[in-house]
Amino acid sequence: MKIGIIISQTEPETVWNAFRFGNFSLDKKHKVKVFLIGKGVECEEINNKEFNVKEQLEKFCNNGGTIFACGTCLKSRHKESTPICPLSTMQDLMNIVEESDKLITF
């Protein structure tokens, strides 16, 4: 199954759970793509002892998950593309929506 996950916030527990779900789905051999939009493009900066977002992010990338980050949202925050959060477009989001069997938003 192809699963699309859209993350639009930086609340540590929510983002941690979004990537935990993505990792669980990858473990079940599903294809998973994440699109970060709005505040979601700041997820690399979440630093929380209880909800280790960075650990889940790294695991997601190492297990074959794909992440896209809204270019307009990055630019409005004066951020640049990173290997984990590559500059992406609304077309990339549309592609995820169209190709996903299931789409989940956090």
Helices and strands as residue ranges (DSSP letters): E 2-7, H 12-27, E 31-36, G 38-45, H 53-62, E 66-70, H 71-76, E 87-88, H 90-99, E 102-105
